[in-house]
Amino acid sequence: MENLIKALQIFLKYGNPTYPTWCEHDELHVVIDPNWVSAEDIAKLSVLGFFIYGEDGFMSYEFGNC
């Protein structure tokens, strides 16, 4: 849970969308434009289990489960 909270705190720096997440089977998606996120924070997010998924945001296999 600690890594998820750390990741969400990083995402919050780049926006506070009304509907920030969505899930599919074993996938958690976060809707924050990767072009806004610094390279340093992208590296931190990678360590926390998130990676860039297309142009719309980030995804993790560690935190998504439907």
PQR file of N, CA, C, O and H, with PARSE charges and radii, in Angstrom:
ATOM      1  N   MET A   1       0.814  -1.187   0.000 -0.4000 1.5000
ATOM      2  CA  MET A   1       0.000   0.000   0.000 -0.0000 2.0000
ATOM      3  C   MET A   1       0.862   1.257   0.000  0.5500 1.7000
ATOM      4  O   MET A   1       0.491   2.261  -0.608 -0.5500 1.4000
ATOM      5  N   GLU A   2       1.991   1.213   0.663 -0.4000 1.5000
ATOM      6  CA  GLU A   2       2.873   2.380   0.748 -0.0000 2.0000
ATOM      7  C   GLU A   2       3.323   2.853  -0.631  0.5500 1.7000
ATOM      8  O   GLU A   2       3.346   4.056  -0.891 -0.5500 1.4000
ATOM      9  H   GLU A   2       2.293   0.398   1.157  0.4000 1.0000
ATOM     10  N   ASN A   3       3.680   1.928  -1.514 -0.4000 1.5000
ATOM     11  CA  ASN A   3       4.126   2.321  -2.860 -0.0000 2.0000
ATOM     12  C   ASN A   3       2.994   2.933  -3.678  0.5500 1.7000
ATOM     13  O   ASN A   3       3.233   3.849  -4.466 -0.5500 1.4000
ATOM     14  H   ASN A   3       3.661   0.951  -1.303  0.4000 1.0000
ATOM     15  N   LEU A   4       1.789   2.453  -3.507 -0.4000 1.5000
ATOM     16  CA  LEU A   4       0.645   3.027  -4.202 -0.0000 2.0000
ATOM     17  C   LEU A   4       0.412   4.466  -3.737  0.5500 1.7000
ATOM     18  O   LEU A   4       0.171   5.349  -4.560 -0.5500 1.4000
ATOM     19  H   LEU A   4       1.595   1.710  -2.867  0.4000 1.0000
ATOM     20  N   ILE A   5       0.480   4.704  -2.446 -0.4000 1.5000
ATOM     21  CA  ILE A   5       0.285   6.056  -1.912 -0.0000 2.0000
ATOM     22  C   ILE A   5       1.384   6.990  -2.401  0.5500 1.7000
ATOM     23  O   ILE A   5       1.105   8.131  -2.770 -0.5500 1.4000
ATOM     24  H   ILE A   5       0.675   3.987  -1.777  0.4000 1.0000
ATOM     25  N   LYS A   6       2.624   6.522  -2.409 -0.4000 1.5000
ATOM     26  CA  LYS A   6       3.727   7.339  -2.919 -0.0000 2.0000
ATOM     27  C   LYS A   6       3.500   7.701  -4.385  0.5500 1.7000
ATOM     28  O   LYS A   6       3.709   8.846  -4.787 -0.5500 1.4000
ATOM     29  H   LYS A   6       2.851   5.596  -2.110  0.4000 1.0000
ATOM     30  N   ALA A   7       3.073   6.727  -5.175 -0.4000 1.5000
ATOM     31  CA  ALA A   7       2.824   6.978  -6.599 -0.0000 2.0000
ATOM     32  C   ALA A   7       1.692   7.981  -6.778  0.5500 1.7000
ATOM     33  O   ALA A   7       1.799   8.892  -7.599 -0.5500 1.4000
ATOM     34  H   ALA A   7       2.903   5.798  -4.848  0.4000 1.0000
ATOM     35  N   LEU A   8       0.618   7.827  -6.024 -0.4000 1.5000
ATOM     36  CA  LEU A   8      -0.509   8.756  -6.141 -0.0000 2.0000
ATOM     37  C   LEU A   8      -0.105  10.175  -5.740  0.5500 1.7000
ATOM     38  O   LEU A   8      -0.607  11.143  -6.312 -0.5500 1.4000
ATOM     39  H   LEU A   8       0.531   7.088  -5.357  0.4000 1.0000
ATOM     40  N   GLN A   9       0.785  10.308  -4.778 -0.4000 1.5000
ATOM     41  CA  GLN A   9       1.272  11.635  -4.392 -0.0000 2.0000
ATOM     42  C   GLN A   9       2.071  12.271  -5.524  0.5500 1.7000
ATOM     43  O   GLN A   9       1.989  13.481  -5.734 -0.5500 1.4000
ATOM     44  H   GLN A   9       1.193   9.522  -4.313  0.4000 1.0000
ATOM     45  N   ILE A  10       2.832  11.480  -6.246 -0.4000 1.5000
ATOM     46  CA  ILE A  10       3.559  11.997  -7.415 -0.0000 2.0000
ATOM     47  C   ILE A  10       2.559  12.415  -8.487  0.5500 1.7000
ATOM     48  O   ILE A  10       2.677  13.506  -9.046 -0.5500 1.4000
ATOM     49  H   ILE A  10       2.899  10.497  -6.075  0.4000 1.0000
ATOM     50  N   PHE A  11       1.584  11.572  -8.780 -0.4000 1.5000
ATOM     51  CA  PHE A  11       0.588  11.908  -9.798 -0.0000 2.0000
ATOM     52  C   PHE A  11      -0.160  13.198  -9.441  0.5500 1.7000
ATOM     53  O   PHE A  11      -0.477  13.992 -10.327 -0.5500 1.4000
ATOM     54  H   PHE A  11       1.489  10.686  -8.326  0.4000 1.0000
ATOM     55  N   LEU A  12      -0.439  13.407  -8.175 -0.4000 1.5000
ATOM     56  CA  LEU A  12      -1.187  14.583  -7.743 -0.0000 2.0000
ATOM     57  C   LEU A  12      -0.473  15.885  -8.100  0.5500 1.7000
ATOM     58  O   LEU A  12      -1.123  16.912  -8.295 -0.5500 1.4000
ATOM     59  H   LEU A  12      -0.181  12.762  -7.455  0.4000 1.0000
ATOM     60  N   LYS A  13       0.843  15.853  -8.187 -0.4000 1.5000
ATOM     61  CA  LYS A  13       1.609  17.039  -8.579 -0.0000 2.0000
ATOM     62  C   LYS A  13       1.254  17.501  -9.994  0.5500 1.7000
ATOM     63  O   LYS A  13       1.463  18.663 -10.340 -0.5500 1.4000
ATOM     64  H   LYS A  13       1.372  15.019  -8.029  0.4000 1.0000
ATOM     65  N   TYR A  14       0.720  16.597 -10.802 -0.4000 1.5000
ATOM     66  CA  TYR A  14       0.485  16.879 -12.225 -0.0000 2.0000
ATOM     67  C   TYR A  14      -0.997  17.013 -12.576  0.5500 1.7000
ATOM     68  O   TYR A  14      -1.351  17.056 -13.754 -0.5500 1.4000
ATOM     69  H   TYR A  14       0.550  15.653 -10.521  0.4000 1.0000
ATOM     70  N   GLY A  15      -1.837  17.076 -11.597 -0.4000 1.5000
ATOM     71  CA  GLY A  15      -3.252  17.272 -11.861 -0.0000 2.0000
ATOM     72  C   GLY A  15      -4.111  16.564 -10.836  0.5500 1.7000
ATOM     73  O   GLY A  15      -3.655  15.692 -10.097 -0.5500 1.4000
ATOM     74  H   GLY A  15      -1.549  17.042 -10.640  0.4000 1.0000
ATOM     75  N   ASN A  16      -5.363  16.967 -10.819 -0.4000 1.5000
ATOM     76  CA  ASN A  16      -6.321  16.375  -9.895 -0.0000 2.0000
ATOM     77  C   ASN A  16      -7.617  16.106 -10.658  0.5500 1.7000
ATOM     78  O   ASN A  16      -8.639  16.734 -10.384 -0.5500 1.4000
ATOM     79  H   ASN A  16      -5.733  17.676 -11.420  0.4000 1.0000
ATOM     80  N   PRO A  17      -7.577  15.160 -11.627 -0.5600 1.5000
ATOM     81  CA  PRO A  17      -8.759  14.905 -12.448  0.2800 2.0000
ATOM     82  C   PRO A  17      -9.921  14.359 -11.616  0.5500 1.7000
ATOM     83  O   PRO A  17      -9.722  13.742 -10.570 -0.5500 1.4000
ATOM     84  N   THR A  18     -11.121  14.601 -12.102 -0.4000 1.5000
ATOM     85  CA  THR A  18     -12.327  14.135 -11.424 -0.0000 2.0000
ATOM     86  C   THR A  18     -12.369  12.606 -11.358  0.5500 1.7000
ATOM     87  O   THR A  18     -12.732  12.037 -10.328 -0.5500 1.4000
ATOM     88  H   THR A  18     -11.283  15.102 -12.952  0.4000 1.0000
ATOM     89  N   TYR A  19     -12.007  11.957 -12.436 -0.4000 1.5000
ATOM     90  CA  TYR A  19     -11.982  10.488 -12.507 -0.0000 2.0000
ATOM     91  C   TYR A  19     -10.561  10.051 -12.845  0.5500 1.7000
ATOM     92  O   TYR A  19     -10.255   9.808 -14.012 -0.5500 1.4000
ATOM     93  H   TYR A  19     -11.713  12.419 -13.272  0.4000 1.0000
ATOM     94  N   PRO A  20      -9.679   9.945 -11.832 -0.5600 1.5000
ATOM     95  CA  PRO A  20      -8.256   9.756 -12.091  0.2800 2.0000
ATOM     96  C   PRO A  20      -7.814   8.331 -12.414  0.5500 1.7000
ATOM     97  O   PRO A  20      -6.713   8.130 -12.926 -0.5500 1.4000
ATOM     98  N   THR A  21      -8.649   7.348 -12.125 -0.4000 1.5000
ATOM     99  CA  THR A  21      -8.223   5.957 -12.321 -0.0000 2.0000
ATOM    100  C   THR A  21      -9.322   5.141 -12.976  0.5500 1.7000
ATOM    101  O   THR A  21     -10.500   5.499 -12.946 -0.5500 1.4000
ATOM    102  H   THR A  21      -9.544   7.511 -11.709  0.4000 1.0000
ATOM    103  N   TRP A  22      -8.897   4.033 -13.570 -0.4000 1.5000
ATOM    104  CA  TRP A  22      -9.828   3.012 -14.045 -0.0000 2.0000
ATOM    105  C   TRP A  22      -9.090   1.691 -14.068  0.5500 1.7000
ATOM    106  O   TRP A  22      -7.864   1.659 -14.173 -0.5500 1.4000
ATOM    107  H   TRP A  22      -7.941   3.743 -13.595  0.4000 1.0000
ATOM    108  N   CYS A  23      -9.824   0.611 -13.971 -0.4000 1.5000
ATOM    109  CA  CYS A  23      -9.229  -0.724 -13.898 -0.0000 2.0000
ATOM    110  C   CYS A  23      -9.744  -1.631 -15.000  0.5500 1.7000
ATOM    111  O   CYS A  23     -10.883  -1.522 -15.454 -0.5500 1.4000
ATOM    112  H   CYS A  23     -10.820   0.637 -13.885  0.4000 1.0000
ATOM    113  N   GLU A  24      -8.877  -2.514 -15.404 -0.4000 1.5000
ATOM    114  CA  GLU A  24      -9.228  -3.675 -16.204 -0.0000 2.0000
ATOM    115  C   GLU A  24      -8.642  -4.864 -15.461  0.5500 1.7000
ATOM    116  O   GLU A  24      -8.041  -4.701 -14.399 -0.5500 1.4000
ATOM    117  H   GLU A  24      -7.952  -2.603 -15.035  0.4000 1.0000
ATOM    118  N   HIS A  25      -8.809  -6.035 -16.003 -0.4000 1.5000
ATOM    119  CA  HIS A  25      -8.308  -7.227 -15.326 -0.0000 2.0000
ATOM    120  C   HIS A  25      -6.813  -7.090 -15.048  0.5500 1.7000
ATOM    121  O   HIS A  25      -6.006  -7.029 -15.974 -0.5500 1.4000
ATOM    122  H   HIS A  25      -9.297  -6.168 -16.866  0.4000 1.0000
ATOM    123  N   ASP A  26      -6.455  -7.043 -13.777 -0.4000 1.5000
ATOM    124  CA  ASP A  26      -5.068  -6.955 -13.308 -0.0000 2.0000
ATOM    125  C   ASP A  26      -4.339  -5.697 -13.769  0.5500 1.7000
ATOM    126  O   ASP A  26      -3.110  -5.706 -13.842 -0.5500 1.4000
ATOM    127  H   ASP A  26      -7.111  -7.093 -13.024  0.4000 1.0000
ATOM    128  N   GLU A  27      -5.042  -4.628 -14.079 -0.4000 1.5000
ATOM    129  CA  GLU A  27      -4.423  -3.384 -14.527 -0.0000 2.0000
ATOM    130  C   GLU A  27      -5.067  -2.197 -13.816  0.5500 1.7000
ATOM    131  O   GLU A  27      -6.292  -2.079 -13.773 -0.5500 1.4000
ATOM    132  H   GLU A  27      -6.040  -4.620 -14.020  0.4000 1.0000
ATOM    133  N   LEU A  28      -4.234  -1.321 -13.259 -0.4000 1.5000
ATOM    134  CA  LEU A  28      -4.705  -0.051 -12.726 -0.0000 2.0000
ATOM    135  C   LEU A  28      -4.167   1.050 -13.629  0.5500 1.7000
ATOM    136  O   LEU A  28      -2.957   1.158 -13.827 -0.5500 1.4000
ATOM    137  H   LEU A  28      -3.240  -1.417 -13.294  0.4000 1.0000
ATOM    138  N   HIS A  29      -5.055   1.859 -14.171 -0.4000 1.5000
ATOM    139  CA  HIS A  29      -4.678   2.957 -15.056 -0.0000 2.0000
ATOM    140  C   HIS A  29      -4.866   4.281 -14.318  0.5500 1.7000
ATOM    141  O   HIS A  29      -5.851   4.470 -13.605 -0.5500 1.4000
ATOM    142  H   HIS A  29      -6.038   1.771 -14.010  0.4000 1.0000
ATOM    143  N   VAL A  30      -3.912   5.193 -14.496 -0.4000 1.5000
ATOM    144  CA  VAL A  30      -3.993   6.528 -13.929 -0.0000 2.0000
ATOM    145  C   VAL A  30      -3.953   7.522 -15.080  0.5500 1.7000
ATOM    146  O   VAL A  30      -3.037   7.504 -15.902 -0.5500 1.4000
ATOM    147  H   VAL A  30      -3.112   5.040 -15.076  0.4000 1.0000
ATOM    148  N   VAL A  31      -4.954   8.384 -15.127 -0.4000 1.5000
ATOM    149  CA  VAL A  31      -5.128   9.310 -16.242 -0.0000 2.0000
ATOM    150  C   VAL A  31      -4.409  10.621 -15.939  0.5500 1.7000
ATOM    151  O   VAL A  31      -5.026  11.602 -15.524 -0.5500 1.4000
ATOM    152  H   VAL A  31      -5.698   8.398 -14.459  0.4000 1.0000
ATOM    153  N   ILE A  32      -3.100  10.620 -16.154 -0.4000 1.5000
ATOM    154  CA  ILE A  32      -2.259  11.810 -16.062 -0.0000 2.0000
ATOM    155  C   ILE A  32      -1.393  11.807 -17.314  0.5500 1.7000
ATOM    156  O   ILE A  32      -0.709  10.824 -17.599 -0.5500 1.4000
ATOM    157  H   ILE A  32      -2.599   9.823 -16.491  0.4000 1.0000
ATOM    158  N   ASP A  33      -1.421  12.899 -18.054 -0.4000 1.5000
ATOM    159  CA  ASP A  33      -0.662  13.004 -19.305 -0.0000 2.0000
ATOM    160  C   ASP A  33       0.827  12.826 -19.035  0.5500 1.7000
ATOM    161  O   ASP A  33       1.417  13.635 -18.318 -0.5500 1.4000
ATOM    162  H   ASP A  33      -1.976  13.698 -17.822  0.4000 1.0000
ATOM    163  N   PRO A  34       1.449  11.785 -19.590 -0.5600 1.5000
ATOM    164  CA  PRO A  34       2.869  11.533 -19.344  0.2800 2.0000
ATOM    165  C   PRO A  34       3.777  12.664 -19.830  0.5500 1.7000
ATOM    166  O   PRO A  34       4.895  12.811 -19.337 -0.5500 1.4000
ATOM    167  N   ASN A  35       3.311  13.459 -20.786 -0.4000 1.5000
ATOM    168  CA  ASN A  35       4.127  14.567 -21.284 -0.0000 2.0000
ATOM    169  C   ASN A  35       4.317  15.653 -20.236  0.5500 1.7000
ATOM    170  O   ASN A  35       5.252  16.447 -20.342 -0.5500 1.4000
ATOM    171  H   ASN A  35       2.403  13.340 -21.187  0.4000 1.0000
ATOM    172  N   TRP A  36       3.465  15.708 -19.240 -0.4000 1.5000
ATOM    173  CA  TRP A  36       3.576  16.697 -18.167 -0.0000 2.0000
ATOM    174  C   TRP A  36       4.518  16.252 -17.056  0.5500 1.7000
ATOM    175  O   TRP A  36       4.988  17.077 -16.273 -0.5500 1.4000
ATOM    176  H   TRP A  36       2.705  15.063 -19.154  0.4000 1.0000
ATOM    177  N   VAL A  37       4.798  14.948 -16.981 -0.4000 1.5000
ATOM    178  CA  VAL A  37       5.544  14.372 -15.857 -0.0000 2.0000
ATOM    179  C   VAL A  37       7.042  14.437 -16.130  0.5500 1.7000
ATOM    180  O   VAL A  37       7.502  14.087 -17.217 -0.5500 1.4000
ATOM    181  H   VAL A  37       4.416  14.277 -17.617  0.4000 1.0000
ATOM    182  N   SER A  38       7.794  14.887 -15.137 -0.4000 1.5000
ATOM    183  CA  SER A  38       9.246  15.013 -15.293 -0.0000 2.0000
ATOM    184  C   SER A  38       9.895  13.637 -15.442  0.5500 1.7000
ATOM    185  O   SER A  38       9.348  12.624 -15.005 -0.5500 1.4000
ATOM    186  H   SER A  38       7.420  15.172 -14.254  0.4000 1.0000
ATOM    187  N   ALA A  39      11.059  13.625 -16.061 -0.4000 1.5000
ATOM    188  CA  ALA A  39      11.808  12.372 -16.229 -0.0000 2.0000
ATOM    189  C   ALA A  39      12.156  11.773 -14.866  0.5500 1.7000
ATOM    190  O   ALA A  39      12.143  10.553 -14.700 -0.5500 1.4000
ATOM    191  H   ALA A  39      11.504  14.448 -16.416  0.4000 1.0000
ATOM    192  N   GLU A  40      12.459  12.612 -13.915 -0.4000 1.5000
ATOM    193  CA  GLU A  40      12.791  12.140 -12.573 -0.0000 2.0000
ATOM    194  C   GLU A  40      11.590  11.429 -11.943  0.5500 1.7000
ATOM    195  O   GLU A  40      11.744  10.364 -11.346 -0.5500 1.4000
ATOM    196  H   GLU A  40      12.470  13.603 -14.051  0.4000 1.0000
ATOM    197  N   ASP A  41      10.405  12.010 -12.075 -0.4000 1.5000
ATOM    198  CA  ASP A  41       9.214  11.376 -11.504 -0.0000 2.0000
ATOM    199  C   ASP A  41       8.817  10.126 -12.278  0.5500 1.7000
ATOM    200  O   ASP A  41       8.304   9.178 -11.683 -0.5500 1.4000
ATOM    201  H   ASP A  41      10.280  12.875 -12.561  0.4000 1.0000
ATOM    202  N   ILE A  42       9.038  10.101 -13.582 -0.4000 1.5000
ATOM    203  CA  ILE A  42       8.770   8.877 -14.355 -0.0000 2.0000
ATOM    204  C   ILE A  42       9.653   7.747 -13.850  0.5500 1.7000
ATOM    205  O   ILE A  42       9.203   6.607 -13.739 -0.5500 1.4000
ATOM    206  H   ILE A  42       9.454  10.872 -14.066  0.4000 1.0000
ATOM    207  N   ALA A  43      10.908   8.058 -13.545 -0.4000 1.5000
ATOM    208  CA  ALA A  43      11.823   7.044 -13.003 -0.0000 2.0000
ATOM    209  C   ALA A  43      11.338   6.557 -11.632  0.5500 1.7000
ATOM    210  O   ALA A  43      11.372   5.359 -11.351 -0.5500 1.4000
ATOM    211  H   ALA A  43      11.273   8.985 -13.635  0.4000 1.0000
ATOM    212  N   LYS A  44      10.888   7.483 -10.783 -0.4000 1.5000
ATOM    213  CA  LYS A  44      10.367   7.097  -9.463 -0.0000 2.0000
ATOM    214  C   LYS A  44       9.123   6.229  -9.612  0.5500 1.7000
ATOM    215  O   LYS A  44       8.969   5.228  -8.913 -0.5500 1.4000
ATOM    216  H   LYS A  44      10.860   8.456 -11.011  0.4000 1.0000
ATOM    217  N   LEU A  45       8.236   6.620 -10.527 -0.4000 1.5000
ATOM    218  CA  LEU A  45       7.015   5.842 -10.751 -0.0000 2.0000
ATOM    219  C   LEU A  45       7.335   4.441 -11.240  0.5500 1.7000
ATOM    220  O   LEU A  45       6.650   3.481 -10.887 -0.5500 1.4000
ATOM    221  H   LEU A  45       8.361   7.433 -11.095  0.4000 1.0000
ATOM    222  N   SER A  46       8.367   4.327 -12.047 -0.4000 1.5000
ATOM    223  CA  SER A  46       8.782   3.011 -12.531 -0.0000 2.0000
ATOM    224  C   SER A  46       9.183   2.098 -11.366  0.5500 1.7000
ATOM    225  O   SER A  46       8.805   0.927 -11.326 -0.5500 1.4000
ATOM    226  H   SER A  46       8.923   5.106 -12.334  0.4000 1.0000
ATOM    227  N   VAL A  47       9.938   2.637 -10.438 -0.4000 1.5000
ATOM    228  CA  VAL A  47      10.341   1.866  -9.257 -0.0000 2.0000
ATOM    229  C   VAL A  47       9.122   1.480  -8.426  0.5500 1.7000
ATOM    230  O   VAL A  47       9.105   0.428  -7.788 -0.5500 1.4000
ATOM    231  H   VAL A  47      10.245   3.588 -10.470  0.4000 1.0000
ATOM    232  N   LEU A  48       8.101   2.339  -8.437 -0.4000 1.5000
ATOM    233  CA  LEU A  48       6.884   2.088  -7.657 -0.0000 2.0000
ATOM    234  C   LEU A  48       5.881   1.199  -8.389  0.5500 1.7000
ATOM    235  O   LEU A  48       4.822   0.882  -7.846 -0.5500 1.4000
ATOM    236  H   LEU A  48       8.115   3.194  -8.955  0.4000 1.0000
ATOM    237  N   GLY A  49       6.208   0.793  -9.623 -0.4000 1.5000
ATOM    238  CA  GLY A  49       5.367  -0.175 -10.332 -0.0000 2.0000
ATOM    239  C   GLY A  49       4.508   0.390 -11.441  0.5500 1.7000
ATOM    240  O   GLY A  49       3.656  -0.324 -11.969 -0.5500 1.4000
ATOM    241  H   GLY A  49       7.068   1.050 -10.064  0.4000 1.0000
ATOM    242  N   PHE A  50       4.700   1.655 -11.820 -0.4000 1.5000
ATOM    243  CA  PHE A  50       3.909   2.269 -12.881 -0.0000 2.0000
ATOM    244  C   PHE A  50       4.767   2.551 -14.105  0.5500 1.7000
ATOM    245  O   PHE A  50       5.946   2.882 -13.980 -0.5500 1.4000
ATOM    246  H   PHE A  50       5.392   2.235 -11.392  0.4000 1.0000
ATOM    247  N   PHE A  51       4.183   2.423 -15.272 -0.4000 1.5000
ATOM    248  CA  PHE A  51       4.875   2.739 -16.515 -0.0000 2.0000
ATOM    249  C   PHE A  51       3.930   3.501 -17.433  0.5500 1.7000
ATOM    250  O   PHE A  51       2.710   3.435 -17.280 -0.5500 1.4000
ATOM    251  H   PHE A  51       3.225   2.155 -15.374  0.4000 1.0000
ATOM    252  N   ILE A  52       4.508   4.226 -18.388 -0.4000 1.5000
ATOM    253  CA  ILE A  52       3.700   4.993 -19.336 -0.0000 2.0000
ATOM    254  C   ILE A  52       2.917   4.022 -20.199  0.5500 1.7000
ATOM    255  O   ILE A  52       3.456   3.041 -20.710 -0.5500 1.4000
ATOM    256  H   ILE A  52       5.499   4.280 -18.512  0.4000 1.0000
ATOM    257  N   TYR A  53       1.634   4.318 -20.351 -0.4000 1.5000
ATOM    258  CA  TYR A  53       0.747   3.491 -21.171 -0.0000 2.0000
ATOM    259  C   TYR A  53       0.067   4.413 -22.179  0.5500 1.7000
ATOM    260  O   TYR A  53      -0.952   5.033 -21.874 -0.5500 1.4000
ATOM    261  H   TYR A  53       1.196   5.115 -19.935  0.4000 1.0000
ATOM    262  N   GLY A  54       0.624   4.498 -23.352 -0.4000 1.5000
ATOM    263  CA  GLY A  54       0.061   5.347 -24.391 -0.0000 2.0000
ATOM    264  C   GLY A  54       0.183   6.818 -24.051  0.5500 1.7000
ATOM    265  O   GLY A  54       1.025   7.214 -23.245 -0.5500 1.4000
ATOM    266  H   GLY A  54       1.452   3.995 -23.599  0.4000 1.0000
ATOM    267  N   GLU A  55      -0.659   7.619 -24.668 -0.4000 1.5000
ATOM    268  CA  GLU A  55      -0.611   9.063 -24.469 -0.0000 2.0000
ATOM    269  C   GLU A  55      -1.510   9.520 -23.328  0.5500 1.7000
ATOM    270  O   GLU A  55      -1.454  10.682 -22.924 -0.5500 1.4000
ATOM    271  H   GLU A  55      -1.343   7.298 -25.323  0.4000 1.0000
ATOM    272  N   ASP A  56      -2.335   8.623 -22.807 -0.4000 1.5000
ATOM    273  CA  ASP A  56      -3.345   9.016 -21.837 -0.0000 2.0000
ATOM    274  C   ASP A  56      -2.934   8.854 -20.387  0.5500 1.7000
ATOM    275  O   ASP A  56      -3.609   9.375 -19.500 -0.5500 1.4000
ATOM    276  H   ASP A  56      -2.380   7.679 -23.135  0.4000 1.0000
ATOM    277  N   GLY A  57      -1.853   8.152 -20.124 -0.4000 1.5000
ATOM    278  CA  GLY A  57      -1.500   7.996 -18.726 -0.0000 2.0000
ATOM    279  C   GLY A  57      -0.530   6.880 -18.427  0.5500 1.7000
ATOM    280  O   GLY A  57       0.334   6.536 -19.234 -0.5500 1.4000
ATOM    281  H   GLY A  57      -1.304   7.729 -20.845  0.4000 1.0000
ATOM    282  N   PHE A  58      -0.700   6.328 -17.245 -0.4000 1.5000
ATOM    283  CA  PHE A  58       0.200   5.315 -16.713 -0.0000 2.0000
ATOM    284  C   PHE A  58      -0.588   4.068 -16.342  0.5500 1.7000
ATOM    285  O   PHE A  58      -1.808   4.106 -16.183 -0.5500 1.4000
ATOM    286  H   PHE A  58      -1.402   6.607 -16.590  0.4000 1.0000
ATOM    287  N   MET A  59       0.133   2.967 -16.207 -0.4000 1.5000
ATOM    288  CA  MET A  59      -0.510   1.706 -15.852 -0.0000 2.0000
ATOM    289  C   MET A  59       0.383   0.928 -14.908  0.5500 1.7000
ATOM    290  O   MET A  59       1.605   1.072 -14.930 -0.5500 1.4000
ATOM    291  H   MET A  59       1.124   2.936 -16.336  0.4000 1.0000
ATOM    292  N   SER A  60      -0.238   0.097 -14.073 -0.4000 1.5000
ATOM    293  CA  SER A  60       0.478  -0.806 -13.189 -0.0000 2.0000
ATOM    294  C   SER A  60      -0.211  -2.154 -13.169  0.5500 1.7000
ATOM    295  O   SER A  60      -1.439  -2.240 -13.141 -0.5500 1.4000
ATOM    296  H   SER A  60      -1.231  -0.020 -14.055  0.4000 1.0000
ATOM    297  N   TYR A  61       0.584  -3.193 -13.182 -0.4000 1.5000
ATOM    298  CA  TYR A  61       0.054  -4.540 -12.994 -0.0000 2.0000
ATOM    299  C   TYR A  61       0.061  -4.917 -11.506  0.5500 1.7000
ATOM    300  O   TYR A  61      -0.549  -5.912 -11.114 -0.5500 1.4000
ATOM    301  H   TYR A  61       1.582  -3.123 -13.204  0.4000 1.0000
ATOM    302  N   GLU A  62       0.750  -4.124 -10.685 -0.4000 1.5000
ATOM    303  CA  GLU A  62       0.892  -4.459  -9.269 -0.0000 2.0000
ATOM    304  C   GLU A  62      -0.334  -4.105  -8.445  0.5500 1.7000
ATOM    305  O   GLU A  62      -0.589  -4.735  -7.419 -0.5500 1.4000
ATOM    306  H   GLU A  62       1.246  -3.316 -11.003  0.4000 1.0000
ATOM    307  N   PHE A  63      -1.097  -3.107  -8.875 -0.4000 1.5000
ATOM    308  CA  PHE A  63      -2.184  -2.606  -8.054 -0.0000 2.0000
ATOM    309  C   PHE A  63      -3.569  -2.821  -8.642  0.5500 1.7000
ATOM    310  O   PHE A  63      -4.568  -2.550  -7.977 -0.5500 1.4000
ATOM    311  H   PHE A  63      -0.890  -2.595  -9.708  0.4000 1.0000
ATOM    312  N   GLY A  64      -3.645  -3.296  -9.856 -0.4000 1.5000
ATOM    313  CA  GLY A  64      -4.950  -3.499 -10.486 -0.0000 2.0000
ATOM    314  C   GLY A  64      -5.426  -4.928 -10.317  0.5500 1.7000
ATOM    315  O   GLY A  64      -4.673  -5.874 -10.548 -0.5500 1.4000
ATOM    316  H   GLY A  64      -2.833  -3.516 -10.396  0.4000 1.0000
ATOM    317  N   ASN A  65      -6.674  -5.083  -9.914 -0.4000 1.5000
ATOM    318  CA  ASN A  65      -7.246  -6.412  -9.797 -0.0000 2.0000
ATOM    319  C   ASN A  65      -8.766  -6.278  -9.808  0.5500 1.7000
ATOM    320  O   ASN A  65      -9.354  -5.682  -8.906 -0.5500 1.4000
ATOM    321  H   ASN A  65      -7.286  -4.315  -9.725  0.4000 1.0000
ATOM    322  N   CYS A  66      -9.389  -6.836 -10.830 -0.4000 1.5000
ATOM    323  CA  CYS A  66     -10.847  -6.795 -10.896 -0.0000 2.0000
ATOM    324  C   CYS A  66     -11.393  -8.201 -10.850  0.5500 1.7000
ATOM    325  O   CYS A  66     -12.609  -8.393 -10.894 -0.5500 1.4000
ATOM    326  H   CYS A  66      -8.911  -7.321 -11.563  0.4000 1.0000
TER
END
